[in-house]
């Protein structure tokens, strides 16, 4: 529901944020339990989206501290390492139809 609200708030622009959850034992099913907050330094346009990093390190540290585990992000699995180890923002570009 939160992701739908986020998409509606930014329509018609692209938007995205890491999905948090876990995979089934066989790895075929993803269970989404939460989403990360949308960083304020993200840049959004109709056909492109550049994910910012402001606040994500704190979010993932808090998530790890609360759960006692490093957890899993769904979709862009390298995002946590990117945010925690550097200041480079991952980029996602959507090509128009």
Secondary structure, DSSP 8 states (H G I E B T S, - for coil): -HHHHHHHHHTTS-----EEEEE-TTSS-EEEEEE----TT-EE-SSEEE---TTHHHHHHHHHHHHSS--EEES-TTHHHHHHH-----EEE----
